[in-house]
Amino acid sequence: MPSRPELPPIEAEIPVVSAPPSLSGGLPAIFSATRHALIEMGPVRATRELLKANQRGGFDCPGCAWPDPDDRRELVEFCENGAKAIAEEATTRRVTPDFFARHSIAELARWSDHEIGKAGRLTHPMFLREGATHYEPVSWEEAFGILAEELHALPTPGGAIFYTSGRASNEAAFAYQLFVRMFGTNNLPDCSNMCHESSGLALREVLGAGKGSVTLEDFGHADCILLIGQNPGTNHPRMLTTLQAAARRGAQIISLNPLLETGIKAFIHPQKFWTWMGHGTPIATLHLPVRVNGDIAALKGLMKAMLEAEDLAPGSVFDHAFIEAHTRGFESFIEDLRRTPWEEVLAASGLERERLEAAAALLAGSKATIACWAMGITQQTSAVGCIQEVVDLLLLRGNLGRPGAGVCPVRGHSNVQGDRTMGIFERPAKAFLDALQQRFGFDPPRLPGYDTVQAIHAMHEGRVGVFFALGGNFLSATPDTAYTAEALRRTRLTAHVSTKLNRSHLVTGRRALILPCLGRTERDRQESGDQIVSVENSMGVVHASRGNLDPGSEHLRSEVAIVAGLAEATFSGKPELRSKVDWKAWVANYDRIRDQVEAVVPGFEGYNRRLREGGFYLPHAVRDQLRFDTPSGRAEFTVHPIPQVALPEGGLILMTLRSHDQFNTTIYGLDDRYRGVTKGRRVIFLNEADLERRGLLPGQRVDITSHFGVETRRAEGFLTVPYDIPEGCAAAYFPEANVLVPIGSVAAKSNTPAYKSILVTLAAS
């Protein structure tokens, strides 16, 4: 057994590095998508599946949550990385019981994450007995019995953790949270805790609504679009089509990000063949290379420059009528801006004053501004304050509740927002619990449960006996990999509902289960016929998804069927609970689940009917009525200090990021075409001046040590890559760099792991 089976092994092959391209999309995107689809699915299967993606009557892409057009859709409604996600799920490769008989846990742990994922689709429920070296097949009835046995053995329901990834459907998520609360706990951590938790909390505090307030149509009316801490070219490639259309009609697009990403340089639409040989459409009007964690300083600089312009010509920049009618706290906010010295802004942001003033002029001239952001700011220690500064910026010119303006947190997983709407939350609202109680006749637990970081601590401290995951790759997605691995090992049972093998299946409790489920692309046939499921995209649109492939194995079950089977086994000896829900009827026809959602969750009136009519927008008070459901009834200006980062001697501040051949923890390949890295992932991007200052050479192997108080963590064998990144900053891919993220380093209030605030030093390997 490797000494650290929880960590991806150090690559034997040295990655190849070249200059990043100046164009995104185009023929290279087509070639990449085609290659992945053909390798995994073959030509006929690939063509059939890709033409069904994101189409009415088809399935929702299992990748990102960027919305589909409301009206006419193109023949091809997927992007390069969407094609990779579909190919990964619809692969013809299979991981059978024979595979597990041939390969021990110790052997699989020596494989790279790419090799593990490429093994294929799981076909049978599998069980790892205590002390065993290999998984063995188990029946579904036996698997549910093992889970029920362990759950019943817990001293309290709080000794179980029920995790959820963002790919679970609305129907599965609603059934899952109901089962968990009937069992007696709110321990429902999810992937939101690690990505946009900061967004939801920040927006609820200052706007009264925790979701984005814009629609896809708003991008057609925006004069200015601000992209903060976001790389749409890799993480949300279909967004580039929207940005291209905006840029072509003259919208100003400002990028605020440490890296000059290829996706915001220029874009060629892969479907517009007559543009393939051109220079593409420039996307970003202006790029601001902010220091990692320097976003609050940069935002204050933008608003300070706008304030100075307003002082010169009162009423020309700020929308005082909007501020007076709809906001609170303006005076103290302006007073803080005036007190903030430019020297502090420039030092913390790493930006030139002239560049900030140029961006401020674009914002001041915009009659409609959308602010988009992603994990570049949500995973900082100051994330909540940073997002609220974004809101401050929009409030100054009244950029809420009207066409072409608003907040747009861009979600990274296809139904992460829908899962939260369905009640996957460790701190549910009283109104939601009251609605469950009234509808189902039981008293839901009222005490908050564990979020992701709290769940890891609870497992590590021996307070948890059962860890159950509905999707995801918990070990590789979470921070402080060694600490999390030890936490999982201290449980009695770990169980994962999965489509494919991942590293979380190899670091387990005393016993472990793998429960294989249907994918989005597969037909879900139940007693009443083929079922549809629903998802909610990043802009609050609920729509249907219907798979069309035959299941990869006759032994696969839907997520809904797995949740129902677990509930029936767990409540078999508790008739007072078992009688509350007819779980078998729910599995037979998902319309029955949606009827219950309609009765519990506001905004879902006529759920089944509207779903079949094409989907619907959920209500949003700010967007629809310019209403702010805050205690004051107004949008709140807030004041946040510029974070002071104390680097260790010779230190850097490092952020984790995805490669272009990756979606979350799924590694499609070993190439990052848009950053010029091929055949490897264990790299660290550095400014050339930082290399020279440390006596390091491009292409040299280094070990990275992170520093958190007196604690240190180490990751070995990373190749140095000179890159266009601010001095004093560094970047590396996750999950390889997650071992460096201290479990105690989190965003204030949201408790999101600070993947974008890692203090590190380097040493030659």
N, C-alpha and C positions, 0 to 999 in steps of 0.2 A: 504494500500500500504506500503511495506517495506520502511524504511527511505532511503535505498540505493539500489534500484532495479537493478542498473547496476552491482552490485557485486555478485559473487556466495555466497550463504549463508554459514555460518560456519557449519561444519559437526557436527551432534549430536553424531555419532559413532566415537570412537577413533581408528585411524589407527593401524594396527598390524605391528610390525617391527621385521625383522629377518636378519641374515647375508646374504649379497648378494651372489649369486651363483658364481662358478668359471668357468662355462661353459655357452655358448650361443648356441641357435639353438637346434637341437636334438628333442627328444620326447616331451619335454615341449612346444616347439614351435608348433609342430604338434597338440598337444592336445588343445592349446590355439586357434589356427586358426580354428580347427574343431568345437570347442565349439561355437565360435562367429558365424561361418557360419551357423551351424545348428539352433541356436537360432533365427537368423534373417531371414534365407531363407528357412530352411527345407532341407532335404537330397537331393532331386532330383534337385531342383533349385540351391542349393549350388554347387553340382557337375558340373552341366552344366555351370554355370557361371565361376567357378574357372578354369576350363579347357580351357576357352576362353581368360583368362586374358593374355595380353602381347604376344598373338600369332598372326601370320599373318592371316588376315581375322577376327581377334577378336577385342577386345577393349583394349585400353590403360588403365592400372591401374590408378584409380583416386588419388593414393597416391603420392609417391616421383617421382623424375625425373631421377633416375638411369637408364642407358640405357639397352636395350635388346641386346643379342648377334646378330652380323651381319649375322652369318651363321646358324648353326644348333641350334634349340631351344629344350629344354627339354619338356617333356609332361607337367610338372608343372613349370611354369615360374612366380611364385608369391612367396612372403615371408609371414611370419606370419602377419606383420602389413599391407601388401597389402591385405591379405584375410580379415582382419578387415575392411579396407576401402571399399572393394567391398561389404561385408555383410552390412555395414552401409548404402550404397546407394541402394542396391538391397533388402532391408528389405521388408517384407510383411505388416508391420505396416503402418497405414495411419493416417494423420492429416487432418480431413475433416472439413467442416463448422460446423457440429455438435460438434466437439471437441472445436472449438472456442466459440460456444454458451454456452458450459458447463463451460469453464474456462476463467475467466477474465484475463486481463493483470496483474493485481495486484497479482492474485493467481499464475500465471505462473512465475512471477518474484521471488516467494519464492522457486521455484524448483531449484535444482542444475543444472549445465550445463549438467551433465550426464543424468539427468532425462529429461531435455528439448530435448536433441538430440535423446533420445530413444523413443520419442513419435511417430516417424515415418515420412514417406514421405508426403510432402504437396501435396494436390490434386486440389485445386481451387485458383484462384486469390482472395485475401482477402483485405479488406479496413477498416482502422480505421478512423472513422470520428472525427473531432475536438471535444474534450470533452467526447468522447465515452469511455466505459470501456471494450468493446469487439470488436474484429474484426468481420466483416460480409462479406459474399461472394459478389463478384462484377464480372461483365462480363469483358472480355478482352477489348472490345471496350470502356467500361466505364473507365477502368483502364488507358488505353492510353489517353483517353480524359482528365482525371484528371491530368496526367503528362504534357500533352501539355498545358493545362490551366495554370498550375503553371510556366512552362518554359516561356510561352509568357508573363506572368505578371512580369518577372524579369526586373529590369532596364537595365541590360546588360547581355550578355551571361556568363560573368565571375561570375555571381551570382549562377551558378550551378556547382556542383562537380560530376564527373563521375568516380567512383572507380572501380577497376577490381581486382579480385582474380586470382591466378595462375592456376585455373582449366578451365578457358574459352578456347575454341578451337581457333586455328589460324583463322578459318573462322569467328567466332563470334567476335574475337578481332579486325580483320581488319574492319569488318562492323561497329563495335562500335566506333572505333577511327575516322572513316570517318564521321559517323553521328555527333559525338561530334565536330569535326573541322568544318563541314558544319554549325553546330549550331553557332559556333563562338568562341570557347574557347579551350585552351590546358590544362584545368583542368582535367587531367587524372592521378591522383595518383593511385598507385597500390601496391600490396604486396611486390614487389621488393624494394620499398622505405624502407621497414622494415626488409629486410633480406640481399640480395646480392647487394644492391645499392653501398655499399662501394667497393665491388669486381669490378664491372663494371667500376666505376670511376677510381679506383686505376690502373687497368690494362690498361685502355685507355691512361692514362697519361704516363705510362712508357713503354708499349709495342705497343700501337696503336690499340689494339683489346681488347674489354671488356669481351670476353668469354673465357672459358677454351680452352686450346690448345692441349689436349690429347684425344685419343679415347680409347674405352674399350680394344682394342688390345694392346695398349701401356703398360697396366698393366702386360701383358705377357712378356715384355722385360725389365721392370724396375729392376735395382739392389737394389734400395732403394725407399721406399714410406714413405713420411712424412705426418702424419695425425695431423692437427692442429685445436684445438677448434671444434672437431667433435666427435660424438657418432654414428658410423655407425650401431651398433647393434640394436638401437631403431629407428633412423631417416632414415636410408637407409639400411635395413637389407640385401637386395640382394647384396650389396657391399661386405658383408662378404664372399660370395662365391668367388668373385674376389680376395679378400685379402687372403683367404685360399689357392687358387691356387698359388698365388705369394709366400706365405710363404713356401709352400711345395717344390717349386723349388729353394728355398734358398734366396729369396729376403729379405732384411732387412727392417723391418717396425718399424718406430719410432712414438710413440704417444706423443704429446705435448698437455696436457689437465689437468685442475685442478682435475678432478675426474678420478679414475681408473675404467673405465667402463667395465662391464662384456663382452661386445662384442669384446673388444680387448685383453681379457685374452686368451680365447680358444673358438673354434667354432666347432660344429658338424653339418655337412650338413644334414638338415632334410630329404632329399631325398635319402641319402646313408644309407639305413637301416643297412648294415653290420657294420657301424661305431657307431651305437647308444649306444652301451655299452662301448665304449672306452673313452679315456681321451680328445678326441678332438685335433684339430690342434692349437698349440699356435700361436697367431696372432702377437702381438707386440713383437719385439725383445727387445725393450727398451721403458720404459714409463717414461716421464718427467713430474712430478706433478707440473706444473707451477702455480704460484699464479694467481688468476683472475686479468686480465689486465696486467699481467707480460710478455706477449708474445714478445713484442718488445725487452725487456731486454734479454729474453731467446734466441731470434734469433740473437741478437748482440753477445751474449756469444758463440753461435755455430760458428758464422763467425769469431769471435776473436780467438777462438781456431784453426780454420782452417788457419787463417793468421799466427799464431805462428808456425804451422806445415810447412807452405809455406816458412817462413823465415828460418827455419832450413834446408830445402831442396828446394831451388828455382826451380819452374817449376813442382814440384811433386804434387801440390794440385790445383792451379788455372790454368784454360785454357786460357793462355795469347793470343793465336792466336784468339780465339773466342772474347775475351774481346777487342782486338785491332780492329778486323774487324767489330764488330757488336754493340758495346756499347759506351756510353759516361758517363763521371763523375766518372770513376774508381778511379782516384787519390784522389779526395776530399772525396770519400767514404772510402777509406783505411785510409786516415788521421784521419777521425772521429773514425774509429774502434780503431786505435792506442791510441787516446786520451781518449777513454771510459775506465774508471777504472774497474777492475774486481769486486771491492767491490760494485760498483753501480749495476753492472749486477746481482750479486748474491743476493743483498738485494731486488731488485725490482722483480726478477724472483722467489725468494724463492727456487732456485735450488742449488745443490752442484756443485762446479767446476768440480769435477771428473766425474759427470754424464753428464755434458755438453760436456766435452772433449771426453767421450766415444761415445756420439752421433755424435760429429764432426768427429771422426775417421771413423765412418760408412759412413757418407756423403762424406768424402774425398776419401774413397775407392770405391765409387759408380761411375760407368761410365754412368749411366742413372738414374736420380732421378725424381720422380713425387711428387709434393707438393699438397696435398688436404687440403681444409679447409671448414668450414661452419660457422654457426652463433656465435660460440664461440669467433671468432675474428671480424666478420663483424659488431657486435653490441656493440663494445667497443667505447669509445669516441675517441680513437686513431686508429680506424679501418683502415682507408685508408693508413696511414703510416705503420701500421703493415703488411698489404698485400703487400705493396711495399718493405718492408724488406724481405718478402718471395721471391719476385722476385729477389732481390739482391742476396740472397742465391743461387738461381738457376743460375744466370748469372755468378757467380764465376767459375763454372765448365762447362759452356756452355750447361746447361740442358734445352734447348729450340730448337724446330724445328728439333728434331731427334727422332727415335723410343725409347720408354720407358722413355721419359723425357717431362716435361712441367708443366704448371699450371692447377689445377683442382678444381675450386670452385664448390662444390657439392650442387646443387640447391635442395630446399626442397619441391617444389610443381610441379606437373606433367607437367604443361605447362607455368610456370612463365617465362621461357626464351623465349618461342615462342611468348607469348603476347608482350614482349618488341620488338622482331623482327618485329611483325606486326604493331608497331607504338604506343603501349600503353606506353606513356612517356610524362611527363609534359614539357620536354625540348627537343623537337624533333630536329634532325639535319636539317639544311637548305636543304640538298640534298633530304631528304625524303619529306619535304613540297613542294619543287619544283616539285618533281615527282607526288605528289597528284594533284597539280595545273594543270600540263600539262595533266594528264590523265582525270581529272574530271571537269576541266573548272571552278574552283572557286579559290578564293584567301584564303588559309588557314591562320588562325591567326598566327602571328609570335612571339608574346610575350610569354615568359614562363608562364606555368600555375602553379598551386599549387601541391607540393608533399604532401605526407600524413600528415606530421606534420604541414606544412603550411595550409593545408585544415582544420585541426582541429582548428587552431588559427582563420582562417577566419570565420568558423562557430561560434566559441565562441564570436567573435567580432561583430556578426550580419551582416556580409557581404555576407552571402550565404542563399538563399531561398530554394534551392532544393538539396538534396543529393540522388544520385542514385548509387546503388552498383550492379555490374554484378558479383554475387557470393561473397563468403567470409562471415566472421562474424566480421565486422569492429570494433564494440565496444570492443569485447573480444581480438582482435588481437593487438589493438593499445595501446600506453602507457597512463599513467596518467588517469586511467579509469573514475574517477569522473569528471575530466575536460572534457574528450571526451564526456561523457554522457551529460553534460550540453551543450556542443557545438551542439550535435545532436538535443537536445530539442529546441534550438533557431532557427531551420530551420522551414519553412512552411510545407515542405513535405519531408519525407524519403521514399525511395522505394528500395526493395531488391529483386533481382533475386536469388532464392534459391531452393534447393532440399529438405531441412529439416529445421525445426524450430530451431532458435538459439536466443541467448540473444539480439542480435541487433534488433530483431523484437519487443522487449519489451521496448526499450528506443527509443522514436521516436520524430519526429517533431510534429507540430500541427496535421497533418494528416499523415497517413502512408499506404503504399501498400506492400503486399507480392505477388510476381509474381513467380509462381512455374514453374520450367523448367525440361526438360529431363535430366537424368543422362547419364554418359558415357556408362553404361551397357544397356541402352534402345534403341530400334529401333527408328530411326528418319525417319519417312516416310513422304515424301513431294510429290508434284504433279508429279515429274518425277520418283518417286520410292524411295527406301531406300537410305539414304545419308550416306556418310562417312565424317568424319572430320579429321583434322590432328593436330599433336602436335609436339613440338621440345623438345628433352630430354636434359639432362645436358651436353651432348657432341656434340650438334649441329646437331643431326640427326633428320630429319623431316620424320614422318611416319604416317600411317593411323590408325584410330580407328573406329570400326564399332560395335555399340550396337546390341544385339540380343534379349533382353527381350521386351515383350509388355510393353508399357508405364504404369506407376503406376496409371494413371488416364487419361481419355479422354480429360481432360481440360489442361493437360500439353502442353507447347510449347517449341520448341528448343530455345536455346540462340539466334541463328540467327533470328528466327521468332520473338522473342521478340524485338530485336534491330530494325528489319525492321518495326514492328508494331509501335514502338515508333517514328521512323523516319517519317513514313507516316503521323501519327497523328500530329507531330510537324510541318511538312512542308506542311500540307494540304492547308494552305492559302498562301503559298509562291511558286508559280509555277516555279520561276526562280531556286529554289533549288530542288524542287521535281522532276524536269525533268532531273536532273543530274544523278540520279541512278534509275534503275528499281528495286525497293526493292522487289516487288513481284516475279520478275524473279529470283532474288538472292535466295529467300526462296525456290522456286520451284526446283532449281538445284544448289547445292553448287559449282559445277564445274565453274559456272560463276563468283563466288567470287574468286576462285583460279586463273582464267584467269586474273583478275584485280591485284591480288597480284603479279603475274608473271610480269606484266607490270610496277609495282611500286617498288618492293623490289629486290635488287640484290641477285643473287644466286638461284632464284626460276624458272629458265628457264625450260620449260617442266614440270611444277609443276604437272598437272593432270596425265600425262603419268608416270612420275617417282614415284609418290605416289602409283600408282597402280602396279608398278613393284617392290615394296617393300620398297620404301623410299630412302632418299639420305642425304649425308652430305652437310651442308652449307660450303662455302669456308671459310678458316681461313688463313690469310696472314702469321702469324707466323708459324703455323703448316705446311702449304703446301709449303711455299716459303722462309721461314726464312727471312721474310720481316717485318719491323717495321714501321707502318704508323704513326710515331710521327713527330713532326716538324723537328727534326734533322735527321730523317730516321734511327735512331739507338735506341736500347733499353737503357733506362736511369737508371743508378745507382742513388739512392736517399739517403739522410741522414735524419734521424728522431731521435729526442731526446727520451730518455727513459722517459715515463710519470711518473710524481711525484704525487702520490695519498695521499692526506692529510685526513686521517680518523678522524671522530669526536672522542672525548674521549670514550674509550671503544668500538669503532666502528669496523665494518667488511665491506668488500666489497662483495656484493651479486650479483649472476647471476641467471637469470631465465632459466628454461630448461623444456623439455617435460618428461612425464612419458612414460613407455613402453606401456601403454594402451591409447595412445593419438596420434593424428596426427594434428599438428597445434592446432586449438582451438576445434577440435572434440574429445570428451572424449569417448573412446570405453568402458572403464571400470574403476574400482577404484584400480587396482593393478599395481604396478611397479615391476614386477617379477625380473628384473635385478638389482634392488637396494634394494630388500628385504622389500618393503612396500606394504601392502595389505589393502583393505577395507577403503581406504581414500587417500586424496590428499593434505590436508592442513598440510604440513610438511616443516621443514627447516633442511637441512643437514649442520652439523657443525663438526669441528675437536674436538675431546674429550678435548684437552687442552683448547680450547676456552670455552667449557661448564664449566670446572672446574674454569677457571679464572673468570667467571661471576657468579659463585655460582649456576649454573643451573644443573638440573639432566636430564639424558636421559628420553624421554617420557614426559617431562614437557611442559605445554602450555605456549607460550610466545606471546607477541605482538611485531610486527616489526615496527620500525619507520625509514623512509628514510630521508636523509638530503641533501638538495641542496641549497647552500647559506643559507639564513635565512628561507627557506621553509622547511616544514616537511609534510610527508604523513604517514598514519598509516594503517596497516593490522593486524587484530586480530586473536588470537586463533590458532597459528601454533604449531605443536608438534615437539619438538627437536629430531633429529635423529643423533646419532654419526656416522661419516662417514670418509672414507679415502679421505680427502680434505685438502689442505694446511692450516696451521694456519692463522687466520685473514680473512678467506674466508667463504662464505656461499652460499647455493643454494636453490632455491624453485621453484615450478612449476608455469608456466603461464597457464591460465590467472589469477589465484588466486593472484599472486604477481605483476601483471601489475599495480595495483593501486599505487605501490611504485615508479614507474618509472616516474620521473619528465618530463613534456612535454618539458622543456627547456634543458634537458640533452641529447645531440645528438652527433653523430660522426662528427668531423670536415670535412667539404667539402660535405660529402654525406647526411648529415642531417638525418641519420638513428637513431631512438631512441636507447639510450644506455641501453639496457636491461642487458648488461653484465658489467655495471659500477655503480651499485647502492650502495651508502654509507648508512649503516644502523646501528642502535643500537637495542638492545633487552631488554625487560622488562618482568618479570613474569606476566602472565595474572591474 
